[in-house]
Amino acid sequence: MSPIVRQRTYAIPFDDVWNAAVALVDGGMPRWSLEDSSDQAGFITGTSTTFALHHEDDIYVEIGLDTDAQTTVSLRILSRKKNRELSRNRRAITRFLKRLDQAVGAGPSTILTSPHAAAADS
């Protein structure tokens, strides 16, 4: 089963987006935990654990700069269990991006891609 991938581009400095994303993965999202991160390589990895059954999913966040020097965020969550419902991961990604928007003070003038237009189900 392929992961769901969502992308967002911000007209916000890399460091601001990076710090907010790390904070969200490192406990800012319920039942998410940070495993590793590198601002030089532009990746954050972590896990999310479901409330009821304690299933773990893998979280991958990539943050970098596009050709116009705008900050890009790519987020995917991959379920460790086969045949898992993907709608839960879609909701988690949407919640993460909304919280990231709030944390960096993003609005219509600083979010350069629509959360729905940039969505790609791989």
C-alpha positions as CSV (number, residue, x, y, z in Angstrom):
1,M,0.0,0.0,0.0
2,S,1.4,3.4,-1.0
3,P,1.6,6.2,1.5
4,I,-0.4,9.4,1.1
5,V,1.8,12.3,0.3
6,R,0.9,16.0,0.8
7,Q,3.0,19.0,-0.2
8,R,2.9,22.6,0.7
9,T,5.0,25.6,-0.3
10,Y,5.4,28.6,1.9
11,A,6.8,32.1,1.4
12,I,8.2,31.8,5.0
13,P,11.9,31.3,5.9
14,F,13.1,27.7,6.1
15,D,14.2,28.0,9.7
16,D,10.8,29.1,10.9
17,V,9.1,26.2,9.1
18,W,11.8,23.8,10.2
19,N,11.6,24.6,13.9
20,A,7.8,24.5,13.9
21,A,7.7,21.2,12.1
22,V,10.2,19.6,14.5
23,A,8.2,20.8,17.4
24,L,5.0,19.3,16.0
25,V,6.6,15.9,15.3
26,D,8.3,16.0,18.7
27,G,5.2,16.0,20.8
28,G,3.2,18.8,19.4
29,M,0.9,16.4,17.7
30,P,-1.0,13.9,20.0
31,R,0.8,10.5,20.1
32,W,3.5,11.5,17.6
33,S,7.2,11.2,18.6
34,L,10.4,12.3,16.9
35,E,12.9,9.7,15.9
36,D,15.5,11.6,13.8
37,S,16.0,15.0,12.1
38,S,18.6,16.8,10.1
39,D,18.1,20.4,9.0
40,Q,21.1,20.0,6.7
41,A,19.5,17.1,4.9
42,G,16.0,18.5,5.3
43,F,14.3,15.5,6.9
44,I,12.3,14.6,10.0
45,T,11.2,11.1,10.9
46,G,9.0,10.0,13.6
47,T,6.2,7.6,14.6
48,S,2.5,8.1,15.4
49,T,0.7,5.6,17.6
50,T,-3.1,5.0,17.3
51,F,-5.1,5.6,20.5
52,A,-7.1,2.4,20.7
53,L,-5.0,-0.4,19.3
54,H,-1.5,1.2,19.6
55,H,-0.6,0.6,16.0
56,E,2.4,2.5,14.8
57,D,2.8,4.4,11.6
58,D,6.0,6.0,10.2
59,I,6.1,9.7,9.6
60,Y,8.4,11.3,7.0
61,V,8.7,15.1,6.6
62,E,11.0,16.7,4.0
63,I,11.6,20.4,4.1
64,G,13.7,22.3,1.6
65,L,13.8,25.2,-0.8
66,D,12.4,25.1,-4.3
67,T,14.0,26.8,-7.3
68,D,12.4,30.1,-6.3
69,A,13.9,29.8,-2.7
70,Q,10.5,29.2,-1.2
71,T,10.2,26.7,1.6
72,T,8.6,23.4,0.6
73,V,7.2,20.8,3.0
74,S,6.4,17.2,1.9
75,L,4.7,14.9,4.4
76,R,3.8,11.3,4.2
77,I,2.6,8.7,6.7
78,L,3.1,5.0,6.0
79,S,1.1,2.5,7.9
80,R,3.1,-0.5,9.2
81,K,0.1,-2.8,9.1
82,K,-1.2,-4.0,5.7
83,N,-4.8,-3.2,4.8
84,R,-5.0,-0.2,7.1
85,E,-7.6,2.5,6.5
86,L,-5.9,5.4,4.8
87,S,-8.4,8.0,5.8
88,R,-6.9,8.2,9.3
89,N,-3.5,9.1,7.8
90,R,-5.2,11.6,5.5
91,R,-6.8,13.3,8.5
92,A,-3.5,13.2,10.5
93,I,-1.6,14.9,7.6
94,T,-4.4,17.5,7.3
95,R,-4.2,18.3,11.0
96,F,-0.4,18.5,10.9
97,L,-0.5,21.0,8.0
98,K,-3.2,23.1,9.7
99,R,-1.1,23.2,12.9
100,L,2.1,24.0,11.0
101,D,0.2,26.9,9.2
102,Q,-0.8,28.2,12.7
103,A,2.7,27.8,14.2
104,V,4.4,29.8,11.4
105,G,1.6,32.3,11.0
106,A,0.8,31.2,7.5
107,G,-2.1,32.8,5.6
108,P,-3.3,33.2,2.0
109,S,-0.4,35.4,1.1
110,T,2.3,33.0,2.5
111,I,0.8,29.6,1.5
112,L,1.8,29.3,-2.1
113,T,0.1,26.0,-2.8
114,S,-3.4,24.9,-1.9
115,P,-3.5,22.0,0.6
116,H,-5.9,20.2,-1.8
117,A,-4.4,21.2,-5.1
118,A,-1.0,20.0,-4.0
119,A,-2.2,16.7,-2.6
120,A,-0.9,13.6,-4.4
121,D,-2.0,10.1,-3.5
122,S,0.9,8.0,-4.5
